[in-house]
Amino acid sequence: MSAPTDAMPRSNRSGWLTPRRTKAILKRVVLYLLLAIVAFFFAGPLYILLSTSFKTMPEIQAGGLMSLPHEPTAQAWVTAWGEACIGITCGGLKGYFGNSMVMAVPAVLISVMIGAINGYALAKWPFPGARFVFAALVAGNFVPFQVVLAPVSVTLRTLGLFGSVEGLILIHVIYGIPITTMLFRNFFLSVPNDLIKAARIDGAGFFWIFFRIVLPLSPSVIVVALILQFTGIWNDFLFAVSFSNPSSAPMTVALNNLVNSNFGVKEYNVHMAATVIAAAPTLILYILLGRYFLRGMTAGAVKG
Amino acid sequence: MIDIRISNCNKNYGSLRVLKDINLEIERSEFIVLLGPSGCGKSTLLHIVAGLDRLSSGAIEIGGRDVTDVEPKDRDIAMVFQSYALYPTMSVRSNMEFGLRMRGKPMSEIRPLVEEKARMLHIDHLLDRRPSQLSGGQRQRVAIGRALVRDPKVFLFDEPLSNLDAKLRASMRTEIKKLHQSLGTTAIYVTHDQLEAMTLATRMVVMKAGEIQQVGKPEEVYHRPVNLFVADFLGNPGMNFMKGHLRLEGGRVSADVGAATIPLDGYAFDTAPTDGQAVVVGLRPESVQPSTGGEPFALTLKPTLIEHTGSDNLVVLAMGGEEIVGKFPSDMLPKLGEPVTVGFDLARLSVFDAQTERRI
């Protein structure tokens, strides 16, 4: 941001603090103050998380929440990753981190793929009842997950998937389809119909057109779908806590069990390190793909 | 030999009848132009021939084969779109190769074919570029090239020049004409631009509200329009219309249009005229010329407005309570308000029944 040069018209050079100039400066001050508060609001907890995770327990117990660690140590990280006791096992988070990865990656890829194909079919290959199907899918976005817990539980038991990572993948795929379908369908509406027609005349079929022509046009919306789905599935707690068992529990459940454990001293430094580990994948994904994310969110608005 | 036969073709969207019982036979090597105002169904008809739209009833034959239920890719057609519809993520070369690759042709055959057609269209230096790096005219060449390499039985053009500026449009028009003359491939071309229609068509089809109004050679449709709509739609400036009544006296027919009585002795009636019949007499502006003294029919009229187009002067003349337009040569510049004598080219007259609006 450059200085507000327009607040310094040449005719006002004589008086330094003209009313107009004072007003402009005030506006700026208020603006930066607000921004600083918001930035602090979001960055503050992260700062506390990181600084506490590098402290020793005695230092934490001595107080000084906002201070930087005097003798930084990664011990809490090592404990959180490989040694902390979660429930009755003391192997740290690494197993659960693995569970989360094994669950989230396939669930994200499958739900994004299905959403893309659905959206493509709904947007570009209108069939009788397409509007009803789309309306039903949109409605699916508004079903509160609490409502479906019992039926899903019964379904997973019937399928023999209850308590397994596969079961969680299935549920996340199913409940991811409405939002990914909607996302892709709305994006694909902006792909010119003439392209599809030209490709049909050229001899390409449904999937050829999808993979060779439509998908290459859509990197931004694919990234948006990937980030949305990954964040949602990685951070999900309700399905995870309801449908997993101790061996298949994802990060969120393990983190909760670790932090809310009632035995012994609360190891805040380990909890903080564990929290950062749990949040890291979504953060890293966003940092890597964030610019595509922003581009994707505004693409429809600019292109028209 | 008939290449395309459209029989009793109907297309409805719900209760909206977009095409009403269309029948059309197209000979091999014809260049058919579908012309009409927007919403007349010409594009729908083209899409139906392409197989991109299904018809509600009727049949389409291409090359003697019933293709009514055949997929577009199996109809042996190629299409050029108004929006060019080039695949944006592919190079020009890939765009042109795409159709042949889809058909499983080996690359060893595709490469030289694409390069040959690219040279023909002067786009061989653009082969490795993306469509977004090309100008509108270049894009349309690529789109035409993509259709050419396929060597289809029929070319379909959907307003291919409408997105180009006037000058480019004229030169591309000429090129398409040359292309057709050298290849001789049957073509159907949709446009709302009458100049394109007149210059390109071997036969043109004028449509209105889902119905074919007239099919014929451009000059025939221009000079002998079958109804008032066609007469009015073609020509710029439009045809002069004079309302009046027929008079039959002593075996001679004439039209009383109020300000004058126009003799119709030489007029070839399609239907027998009746005395007192309400008619509209049509005459194109170029058939209203300054008199040289020798015309069988001339009137002296007052000019009320003159428009210079460069090549001609369009002179608006007061005739009774109405106005007619004459297309004068650019060196003939009458003065406003000073009566001029204009000759009517009676051989170019069109007479329509005022009720049915049909040519009589």
Contacts between the chains, C-beta under 8 A, distances in Angstrom:
chain1	res1	chain2	res2	distance
A	192	B	83	5.9
A	192	B	85	6.7
A	194	B	81	4.5
A	194	B	82	7.7
A	194	B	83	4.7
A	194	B	84	8.0
A	194	B	85	3.8
A	195	B	85	5.2
A	195	B	87	6.7
A	195	B	88	7.8
A	197	B	47	7.8
A	197	B	50	7.6
A	197	B	52	5.1
A	197	B	72	7.8
A	197	B	79	7.3
A	197	B	81	7.2
A	197	B	85	6.8
A	198	B	79	6.8
A	198	B	81	6.3
A	198	B	85	4.0
A	198	B	86	7.9
A	198	B	87	7.7
A	198	B	146	7.9
A	199	B	87	7.3
A	199	B	98	7.5
A	200	B	52	6.7
A	200	B	71	7.6
A	200	B	72	4.9
A	200	B	73	6.4
A	201	B	50	6.3
A	201	B	51	8.0
A	201	B	52	7.5
A	201	B	72	4.7
A	201	B	73	6.4
A	201	B	77	6.5
A	201	B	78	6.5
A	201	B	79	5.1
A	201	B	99	7.7
A	202	B	73	7.0
A	202	B	98	5.3
A	202	B	99	3.7
A	202	B	102	5.5
A	202	B	146	7.7
A	202	B	150	7.7
A	203	B	73	3.9
A	203	B	99	5.9
A	203	B	102	3.5
A	203	B	103	5.5
A	204	B	73	7.6
A	204	B	98	7.5
A	204	B	102	5.4
A	208	B	102	7.1
A	212	B	87	7.7
A	212	B	98	7.9
A	213	B	87	5.4
A	213	B	89	7.4
A	216	B	89	3.9
A	217	B	88	6.3
A	217	B	89	6.1
